[in-house]
Amino acid sequence: MRSFLLVFYGNTGSSWLVQTIGSDSEVFVPGFEPLERWAWEVTDAERLDWMRTVFSPPEDRSGPAYAAWLEELGKNPHFQEPRRADFTYAGFKMHAHSIEDRTALLKLLLDSETKVVLLERRNRIKHALSTYRHHEEGKSQFEKAGVRPPSLLDLEKFHAKVEESVALHGQSQEFWDEAVAMLGPEAIIRVQYEDFVDGPGKDATMERVAGFLGIANYTYKGSALKKATPDNLATAVINFDELTARYAGTEFEQYLNE
């Protein structure tokens, strides 16, 4: 069996990506962010043990060993059983900080020959807008209500989200550097949110990810998750002129017209 881990930070399209990978009948995703602290408040050792169990199902999946394996995984309150017992891939998504002991995490991934997909977002301004809309305006990305109305930004609060985005991206780079050093460059790829904001991008991204994971004959079939914010900042932000003036001449100016 093959295993994978999707490592992400918030508002990067991780739900779309993991659900799309998991839509293949051969892939088992054992829960939505099962190792996050909001989902399961346990020690690092317990999280690592659970992950190790996910990645090592019994060869015989028709007898008591398989039932015991499912029972062990069921200790996690967000565990979801496989749709079918004969899956050949298992994996899920988690933040880079979900397990604080990075060395132990990477050793487990190395021992289990787990492939890692690192999901990021290039545009710091658009990423900050996504988190601002969620935390300051209460506009959840999971509400199925179509594209939400544009935002009137409090630029001081918004800049805090920009700085938060920079910090999260820096943490992602640290994970990349450590993973490449320990797992080798062939065991990890980078995927960026901007690569799959449109139809052709989704097709290309899933072809690349499926190829990296070794999923044969994978075909992207679409997803129920839709983008909630207009991709054009001038459309998404009511006071776009103020936003432009605030970041003119800064390192973030490049992101205003992307």
Buried (B, 14 or more C-beta within 10 A) or exposed (E): EBBBBBBBBBBBBBBBBBBBBBBBEBBBBBBBBBBBEEBBEBEBEBBBBBBEBBBEBEEEBEEEEBEEBBEBBEEBEBBBEBEEEEBBBBBBBBBBBBBEBBEBBBBBBBEBEBBBBBBBBBBBBBBBBBBBBBBBEEBEBEEEEEEBEBBEBEBEEBBBBBEBBBEBBEBBEEBBEBBBEBBEEEBBBEBBBBBBBEEEBBEBBBEBBBEBBEBEEBEBEEBEBEBBBBBEBBEBBBBBEBBBEBBEEEEBEEBBEE
